[in-house]
Amino acid sequence: MFGMNDPLAPRHALPTHLIRFPWVAVTAVLLAVLAWMLYTPSTSSSGGIIASIVDALLGWLPGSSSPTDPGFDKIAHATGFAAVTAAALLSGWSWPWVIGLSAAHAVISEVIQWQFIPGRTGDPLDAAVDIAGILVAWTIVALQVRNQDE
């Protein structure tokens, strides 16, 4: 469709043969899970299913691991954004686009929660923790790719 030197070729995309499509699928699934976590209205019944699943999966870990424990929300935010970012980077997409869109989503998601999602509040600290997770994922993937190239 587009040649390598075509001025109309999208600058954010790698040639198709370099994209790792299994990682694209992982990115899509993780983004859907993250969106569900971020944009589900908070009611007395919501979160019950997630809380039960997380308690069952993490209950065997020592220390604080329940969704009702202080700080768990921040861990979930950082981990969610880190997972999506890492998968997107591993797919072969351009890192400036991945990091930029991930950071924009972190900030915009808090505004959306604050303005439009019943029972949810936007928290600037959540956005900061999201961006920290994005940067941690970027660092880990960059180190992994560098080590593979050596």
C-alpha positions as CSV (number, residue, x, y, z in Angstrom):
1,M,0.0,0.0,0.0
2,F,2.6,2.6,1.1
3,G,6.2,2.4,0.0
4,M,9.0,3.0,2.5
5,N,9.8,6.4,1.0
6,D,6.2,7.4,0.4
7,P,5.5,10.8,1.9
8,L,1.9,9.7,2.6
9,A,3.0,6.7,4.7
10,P,2.0,7.0,8.3
11,R,5.0,8.0,10.3
12,H,3.9,6.1,13.4
13,A,3.7,2.7,11.8
14,L,6.4,0.2,11.2
15,P,6.4,-1.9,8.1
16,T,3.8,-4.6,8.5
17,H,6.3,-7.4,8.5
18,L,7.9,-5.9,11.7
19,I,4.7,-5.7,13.7
20,R,4.3,-8.5,16.2
21,F,0.6,-9.3,15.8
22,P,0.3,-11.6,18.9
23,W,1.4,-8.6,21.0
24,V,-1.1,-6.5,19.2
25,A,-3.8,-8.9,20.4
26,V,-2.4,-8.9,23.9
27,T,-2.5,-5.1,23.9
28,A,-6.1,-5.0,22.7
29,V,-7.2,-7.4,25.5
30,L,-5.3,-5.6,28.2
31,L,-6.6,-2.2,27.0
32,A,-10.2,-3.6,27.1
33,V,-9.6,-4.8,30.7
34,L,-8.1,-1.5,31.7
35,A,-11.0,0.5,30.1
36,W,-13.5,-1.7,32.0
37,M,-11.6,-1.0,35.3
38,L,-11.4,2.7,34.6
39,Y,-14.8,3.5,33.1
40,T,-17.2,1.2,35.1
41,P,-19.5,3.3,37.2
42,S,-19.0,2.8,41.0
43,T,-22.1,1.5,42.6
44,S,-22.7,-0.6,45.7
45,S,-22.6,-3.8,43.5
46,S,-19.8,-2.9,41.0
47,G,-16.4,-4.0,41.9
48,G,-17.8,-7.0,43.7
49,I,-16.8,-9.4,41.0
50,I,-13.4,-7.9,40.5
51,A,-12.8,-7.8,44.2
52,S,-13.7,-11.5,44.5
53,I,-11.5,-12.5,41.6
54,V,-8.5,-10.4,42.9
55,D,-9.0,-11.7,46.4
56,A,-9.0,-15.3,45.1
57,L,-5.9,-14.7,42.9
58,L,-3.9,-12.7,45.4
59,G,-5.1,-14.1,48.7
60,W,-2.1,-16.4,49.0
61,L,0.4,-13.5,48.8
62,P,1.8,-12.2,52.1
63,G,1.0,-8.7,53.1
64,S,-1.6,-6.3,51.7
65,S,-3.3,-7.7,48.6
66,S,-7.0,-7.0,48.9
67,P,-8.8,-4.4,46.7
68,T,-10.1,-2.8,49.9
69,D,-6.6,-2.3,51.4
70,P,-5.1,1.2,51.3
71,G,-2.9,1.7,48.3
72,F,-4.3,-1.2,46.3
73,D,-6.0,1.3,43.9
74,K,-2.6,2.9,43.1
75,I,-1.0,-0.5,42.5
76,A,-3.8,-1.4,40.2
77,H,-3.5,1.9,38.3
78,A,0.3,1.6,37.8
79,T,0.1,-2.1,36.9
80,G,-2.7,-1.7,34.4
81,F,-1.1,1.1,32.5
82,A,2.3,-0.6,32.7
83,A,0.9,-3.8,31.2
84,V,-0.8,-2.1,28.3
85,T,2.2,0.1,27.6
86,A,4.6,-2.9,27.7
87,A,2.4,-5.0,25.4
88,A,2.1,-2.1,22.9
89,L,5.9,-1.5,22.9
90,L,6.5,-5.2,22.4
91,S,4.2,-5.2,19.4
92,G,6.6,-3.0,17.6
93,W,4.7,0.2,17.5
94,S,6.8,3.4,17.7
95,W,7.7,4.2,21.3
96,P,6.9,8.0,21.1
97,W,3.4,7.2,20.0
98,V,2.9,4.5,22.6
99,I,4.3,6.6,25.5
100,G,2.5,9.8,24.3
101,L,-0.9,8.1,23.9
102,S,-0.6,6.2,27.1
103,A,0.2,9.3,29.1
104,A,-2.6,11.2,27.4
105,H,-5.0,8.3,28.3
106,A,-3.8,8.4,31.9
107,V,-4.7,12.1,32.2
108,I,-7.9,12.0,30.1
109,S,-9.2,8.9,31.9
110,E,-9.2,10.9,35.2
111,V,-11.0,13.8,33.7
112,I,-13.6,11.4,32.2
113,Q,-14.1,9.7,35.6
114,W,-14.4,13.0,37.3
115,Q,-16.9,14.5,34.9
116,F,-18.9,11.6,33.3
117,I,-18.8,8.4,35.4
118,P,-21.3,8.1,38.2
119,G,-19.8,7.4,41.6
120,R,-16.2,7.9,40.3
121,T,-13.9,10.8,41.0
122,G,-10.9,12.0,39.1
123,D,-7.7,11.9,41.1
124,P,-4.5,13.7,39.9
125,L,-2.5,11.2,42.0
126,D,-4.0,8.4,40.0
127,A,-2.8,10.0,36.8
128,A,0.7,10.5,38.2
129,V,0.8,6.8,39.3
130,D,-0.4,5.8,35.8
131,I,2.4,7.7,34.2
132,A,4.9,6.2,36.6
133,G,3.7,2.7,35.5
134,I,4.1,3.8,31.9
135,L,7.6,4.9,32.5
136,V,8.5,1.7,34.4
137,A,7.2,-0.4,31.5
138,W,9.1,1.7,29.0
139,T,12.3,1.3,30.9
140,I,11.9,-2.5,31.4
141,V,11.0,-3.1,27.7
142,A,13.9,-0.8,26.5
143,L,16.4,-2.7,28.7
144,Q,15.0,-6.1,27.5
145,V,15.3,-5.0,23.8
146,R,18.8,-3.6,24.4
147,N,19.9,-6.9,26.0
148,Q,18.5,-8.9,23.2
149,D,20.4,-6.8,20.6
150,E,23.7,-7.4,22.4
